[in-house]
């Protein structure tokens, strides 16, 4: 009778051990899954890698803090989002990476799209002439924005914008009357330089196709999560001649001859705003 009781006891003990082992194995699988998920998110948000997006589809992460636009990358959001490449050749000859290399980061709050651009360039040349007549001939960052991603011709209207952001800090595009004008109240920009590395930091207001260049009360569009806009970005590189030698962009194909963006917003990529 005693042996039988001991046998039952040992059987129960073995069953409990097996149950505990199964539980620990299940818990380990859950922790491993969560660890991989968190690792993936961490890689997405904290990597210092440079991501190339041939289709030009980008994501901008929301920032909960105010940014100081000073031409430096000191704000915490810039340390927690990835770089995107700006090295697709749109025009000109192939360039050596020591002469030119470009990348950018994106962030947002309800008022602004924030863009941080890093350019490696041996020679930065100011806009030629008065900055109006020859606005596309110096070194500049060009930011293409289509607020509602509806596409279409925008060359001499405000269906979309092709802001040429000059070394002097002007945002330049065409007016309804086909004149070249400043849109400086659309973009706040500051630059800094360390050796051949140049940082352009921008806070960009979004305006829809009702924008009136002759009015003083235009209201920017509020940015909300899951909003998607048309967007591309490029760099015009001038090494001291009377025109740009190269035009390098964020998207592999940008229309006919990769030079259609200043006319047709159908060729833009996009930004999805997420938290």
MINUBA-960396 format. One record per residue (C-alpha): residue in one letter; y, x, z; residue number from 1. Coordinates in pm, whole numbers, plus 50000, padded with zeros to 5 digits. Layout:
BEGIN
{site "A" {Y X Z} NUM}
...
***
This chain:
BEGIN
{site "X" {50000 50000 50000} 1}
{site "X" {50232 50288 50086} 2}
{site "X" {50153 50465 49756} 3}
{site "X" {50225 50148 49564} 4}
{site "X" {50565 50111 49739} 5}
{site "X" {50648 50473 49664} 6}
{site "X" {50554 50420 49298} 7}
{site "X" {50783 50120 49270} 8}
{site "X" {51061 50313 49440} 9}
{site "X" {51025 50608 49199} 10}
{site "X" {51024 50371 48900} 11}
{site "X" {51347 50209 49017} 12}
{site "X" {51500 50552 49072} 13}
{site "X" {51414 50660 48717} 14}
{site "X" {51562 50338 48579} 15}
{site "X" {51888 50400 48765} 16}
{site "X" {51904 50757 48631} 17}
{site "X" {51850 50635 48275} 18}
{site "X" {52120 50368 48316} 19}
{site "X" {52365 50629 48448} 20}
{site "X" {52286 50861 48157} 21}
{site "X" {52345 50583 47905} 22}
{site "X" {52675 50493 48072} 23}
{site "X" {52793 50855 48070} 24}
{site "X" {52698 50892 47704} 25}
{site "X" {52892 50575 47612} 26}
{site "X" {53197 50687 47811} 27}
{site "X" {53184 51027 47641} 28}
{site "X" {53184 50864 47297} 29}
{site "X" {53485 50650 47389} 30}
{site "X" {53678 50950 47524} 31}
{site "X" {53591 51154 47215} 32}
{site "X" {53714 50874 46989} 33}
{site "X" {54039 50840 47183} 34}
{site "X" {54083 51214 47184} 35}
{site "X" {54047 51228 46806} 36}
{site "X" {54289 50935 46767} 37}
{site "X" {54548 51096 46992} 38}
{site "X" {54496 51431 46821} 39}
{site "X" {54558 51266 46484} 40}
{site "X" {54881 51106 46607} 41}
{site "X" {54991 51432 46765} 42}
{site "X" {54925 51617 46440} 43}
{site "X" {55124 51358 46247} 44}
{site "X" {55424 51372 46478} 45}
{site "X" {55431 51730 46604} 46}
{site "X" {55303 51943 46320} 47}
{site "X" {55532 52205 46171} 48}
{site "X" {55348 52184 45839} 49}
{site "X" {55519 52099 45511} 50}
{site "X" {55380 51789 45341} 51}
{site "X" {55404 51747 44964} 52}
{site "X" {55417 51386 44845} 53}
{site "X" {55381 51378 44467} 54}
{site "X" {55437 51001 44468} 55}
{site "X" {55754 51037 44677} 56}
{site "X" {55639 50796 44949} 57}
{site "X" {55778 50904 45288} 58}
{site "X" {55793 50779 45648} 59}
{site "X" {56088 50802 45886} 60}
{site "X" {56035 50778 46262} 61}
{site "X" {56274 50596 46492} 62}
{site "X" {56474 50801 46740} 63}
{site "X" {56575 50654 47075} 64}
{site "X" {56851 50906 47136} 65}
{site "X" {57186 50969 46972} 66}
{site "X" {57200 51261 46731} 67}
{site "X" {57479 51514 46715} 68}
{site "X" {57547 51590 46349} 69}
{site "X" {57638 51958 46370} 70}
{site "X" {57424 52126 46104} 71}
{site "X" {57162 52242 46354} 72}
{site "X" {56817 52110 46444} 73}
{site "X" {56871 52092 46820} 74}
{site "X" {56809 51716 46861} 75}
{site "X" {56463 51643 47002} 76}
{site "X" {56355 51418 46714} 77}
{site "X" {56360 51712 46473} 78}
{site "X" {56098 51893 46683} 79}
{site "X" {55860 51596 46669} 80}
{site "X" {55845 51503 46299} 81}
{site "X" {55695 51683 46001} 82}
{site "X" {55869 51855 45715} 83}
{site "X" {55840 51714 45364} 84}
{site "X" {55851 51942 45061} 85}
{site "X" {56141 51944 44815} 86}
{site "X" {55992 52188 44566} 87}
{site "X" {55892 51988 44258} 88}
{site "X" {56068 52138 43956} 89}
{site "X" {56278 51874 43784} 90}
{site "X" {56489 52102 43564} 91}
{site "X" {56521 52474 43491} 92}
{site "X" {56284 52767 43516} 93}
{site "X" {56026 52828 43786} 94}
{site "X" {56197 52997 44081} 95}
{site "X" {56068 53253 44327} 96}
{site "X" {56034 53118 44682} 97}
{site "X" {56267 53391 44811} 98}
{site "X" {56541 53258 44583} 99}
{site "X" {56481 52892 44655} 100}
{site "X" {56259 52685 44882} 101}
{site "X" {56345 52341 45015} 102}
{site "X" {56213 52094 45272} 103}
{site "X" {56346 51800 45473} 104}
{site "X" {56282 51575 45773} 105}
{site "X" {56361 51207 45826} 106}
{site "X" {56453 50990 46126} 107}
{site "X" {56645 50669 46187} 108}
{site "X" {56810 50428 46425} 109}
{site "X" {56957 50086 46354} 110}
{site "X" {57277 50236 46211} 111}
{site "X" {57173 50549 46022} 112}
{site "X" {56912 50723 45816} 113}
{site "X" {56908 51081 45944} 114}
{site "X" {56812 51364 45711} 115}
{site "X" {56766 51731 45799} 116}
{site "X" {56740 51960 45496} 117}
{site "X" {56642 52328 45511} 118}
{site "X" {56715 52536 45202} 119}
{site "X" {56615 52897 45148} 120}
{site "X" {56864 53021 44890} 121}
{site "X" {56998 53370 44827} 122}
{site "X" {57323 53237 44683} 123}
{site "X" {57515 52927 44794} 124}
{site "X" {57800 52848 44557} 125}
{site "X" {58072 52590 44620} 126}
{site "X" {58141 52300 44389} 127}
{site "X" {58327 52427 44084} 128}
{site "X" {58684 52323 44010} 129}
{site "X" {58821 52041 44226} 130}
{site "X" {58477 51904 44316} 131}
{site "X" {58521 51597 44100} 132}
{site "X" {58506 51708 43739} 133}
{site "X" {58221 51953 43801} 134}
{site "X" {58054 51785 44097} 135}
{site "X" {57699 51854 43973} 136}
{site "X" {57748 52221 43886} 137}
{site "X" {57763 52389 44225} 138}
{site "X" {57494 52398 44495} 139}
{site "X" {57443 52050 44637} 140}
{site "X" {57191 51814 44791} 141}
{site "X" {57146 51490 44597} 142}
{site "X" {57034 51186 44796} 143}
{site "X" {56913 50882 44602} 144}
{site "X" {56930 50551 44795} 145}
{site "X" {56828 50201 44686} 146}
{site "X" {56877 49988 45000} 147}
{site "X" {56644 49702 44904} 148}
{site "X" {56416 49900 44668} 149}
{site "X" {56483 49650 44392} 150}
{site "X" {56525 49917 44124} 151}
{site "X" {56733 49893 43810} 152}
{site "X" {57029 50062 43644} 153}
{site "X" {57291 50187 43890} 154}
{site "X" {57491 50440 43689} 155}
{site "X" {57822 50255 43708} 156}
{site "X" {57747 49996 43975} 157}
{site "X" {57623 49989 44335} 158}
{site "X" {57275 49855 44285} 159}
{site "X" {57183 50198 44420} 160}
{site "X" {57354 50531 44490} 161}
{site "X" {57300 50891 44380} 162}
{site "X" {57506 51082 44636} 163}
{site "X" {57584 51441 44539} 164}
{site "X" {57647 51601 44879} 165}
{site "X" {57858 51908 44809} 166}
{site "X" {57892 52233 45000} 167}
{site "X" {58233 52107 45109} 168}
{site "X" {58079 51800 45272} 169}
{site "X" {58175 51537 45015} 170}
{site "X" {57942 51255 44904} 171}
{site "X" {58012 51202 44533} 172}
{site "X" {57900 50933 44288} 173}
{site "X" {58031 50717 44004} 174}
{site "X" {58259 50415 44046} 175}
{site "X" {58255 50077 43873} 176}
{site "X" {58527 50209 43642} 177}
{site "X" {58302 50508 43551} 178}
{site "X" {58519 50751 43748} 179}
{site "X" {58379 51016 43981} 180}
{site "X" {58487 50937 44338} 181}
{site "X" {58416 51036 44697} 182}
{site "X" {58200 50815 44920} 183}
{site "X" {58263 51029 45227} 184}
{site "X" {58251 50735 45468} 185}
{site "X" {57886 50676 45369} 186}
{site "X" {57754 51013 45482} 187}
{site "X" {57841 51237 45775} 188}
{site "X" {57720 51589 45700} 189}
{site "X" {57743 51934 45855} 190}
{site "X" {57595 52265 45742} 191}
{site "X" {57493 52587 45913} 192}
{site "X" {57362 52918 45786} 193}
{site "X" {57148 53199 45923} 194}
{site "X" {57089 53466 45659} 195}
{site "X" {56953 53294 45351} 196}
{site "X" {56848 52981 45545} 197}
{site "X" {57085 52684 45516} 198}
{site "X" {57058 52363 45718} 199}
{site "X" {57219 52038 45602} 200}
{site "X" {57219 51763 45865} 201}
{site "X" {57320 51412 45758} 202}
{site "X" {57371 51065 45903} 203}
{site "X" {57365 50814 45616} 204}
{site "X" {57480 50452 45628} 205}
{site "X" {57292 50210 45403} 206}
{site "X" {57492 49973 45183} 207}
{site "X" {57347 49696 44969} 208}
{site "X" {57448 49591 44617} 209}
{site "X" {57739 49382 44748} 210}
{site "X" {57928 49701 44837} 211}
{site "X" {58289 49682 44716} 212}
{site "X" {58446 50023 44663} 213}
{site "X" {58795 49867 44672} 214}
{site "X" {58745 49695 45008} 215}
{site "X" {58791 49841 45357} 216}
{site "X" {58555 49606 45540} 217}
{site "X" {58214 49685 45390} 218}
{site "X" {57939 49639 45648} 219}
{site "X" {57638 49876 45644} 220}
{site "X" {57293 49721 45645} 221}
{site "X" {57111 49733 45978} 222}
{site "X" {56789 49932 45968} 223}
{site "X" {56481 49771 46123} 224}
{site "X" {56121 49884 46158} 225}
{site "X" {55896 49824 45856} 226}
{site "X" {56198 49817 45626} 227}
{site "X" {56136 50007 45302} 228}
{site "X" {56409 50155 45083} 229}
{site "X" {56415 50340 44755} 230}
{site "X" {56468 50711 44824} 231}
{site "X" {56443 51054 44667} 232}
{site "X" {56614 51382 44750} 233}
{site "X" {56678 51691 44542} 234}
{site "X" {56866 52021 44535} 235}
{site "X" {57085 52156 44257} 236}
{site "X" {57071 52536 44266} 237}
{site "X" {57356 52741 44123} 238}
{site "X" {57330 53120 44144} 239}
{site "X" {57680 53201 44029} 240}
{site "X" {57697 53072 43673} 241}
{site "X" {57897 52782 43533} 242}
{site "X" {57616 52532 43591} 243}
{site "X" {57304 52471 43796} 244}
{site "X" {57004 52682 43700} 245}
{site "X" {56746 52463 43870} 246}
{site "X" {56703 52112 44000} 247}
{site "X" {56425 52076 44259} 248}
{site "X" {56310 51742 44402} 249}
{site "X" {56091 51557 44649} 250}
{site "X" {55880 51366 44395} 251}
{site "X" {55668 51505 44112} 252}
{site "X" {55799 51276 43838} 253}
{site "X" {56153 51136 43842} 254}
{site "X" {56181 50954 43512} 255}
{site "X" {56235 51093 43164} 256}
{site "X" {56265 51473 43182} 257}
{site "X" {56287 51429 43563} 258}
{site "X" {56658 51361 43520} 259}
{site "X" {56675 50982 43517} 260}
{site "X" {56752 50924 43884} 261}
{site "X" {57130 50915 43845} 262}
{site "X" {57089 50616 43612} 263}
{site "X" {56768 50432 43699} 264}
{site "X" {56658 50359 44056} 265}
{site "X" {56313 50251 43934} 266}
{site "X" {56215 50618 43944} 267}
{site "X" {56298 50668 44313} 268}
{site "X" {56031 50720 44576} 269}
{site "X" {56059 50536 44907} 270}
{site "X" {56099 50555 45284} 271}
{site "X" {55914 50329 45528} 272}
{site "X" {56091 50303 45865} 273}
{site "X" {55844 50305 46157} 274}
{site "X" {55857 50350 46533} 275}
***
